[in-house]
């Protein structure tokens, strides 16, 4: 049964939500305006406090409350399937209360960017045996990807705390970071991400997951050398289309 409207909880960050909507359009079979799928982007950044601050104990405020408010607004606007344009929000301490609200108080179908990306990673041929992950510090801390991948026998490349903090800063730095400069991304942000990608390639990564929805604004390649670059935002876009109407999904 088709869902009424695809709902996107954006604002975390704003350009990531916009990028997700664009990728829904890019991956939909449509010959004219009327064949595109109905989509609502709800982007209210002030609604959802910093996810990393909560995960690391710097803030007592669980962002799940704001996420639930946003999802309620999407449901009221007619959404039947929805996703959050943020990997960090899928840490169990945040995402579990959101899933429980969906189960108890709504019939909306919530699609997980982490589950979708891991599922895609496991489908790649030849099989992916070793993966690098690029993410904000909260996603590293929660280990949502590491746990899911290791459980399926996929090795995750270990990087130092210094490198994890550096990736986080590339995204958040007010002088050159992706959140401050999203369109276009600064050359410095891209170059510094590429340095870490090259480190992962040197460590035999079969694939690298862009596990922050803003990193694909800087890294747009599908492959670097022979390493597959997995855009979690694009994978989520394709999963939303498949849930809504699989016949409308373009082939890869």
Secondary structure, DSSP 8 states (H G I E B T S, - for coil): ---S-EEEEE-TTHHHHHHHHHHHHHTB--SSGGGS--EEEEE-GGGS--HHHHHTTS----THHHHHHHHHHHHHTT-SEEEES-SGGGSHHHHHHHHHHHHHH---EEE-HHHHHHHHHHH-SS---EEEEE--HHHHHHTHHHHHHHTTT-EE----HHHHHHHHHHHH-TTT-TTT--SS--HHHHHHHHHHHHHHHHTT-SEEEE-STTGGGT---SEETTEEEEEHHHHHHHHHHHHHHGGGB---
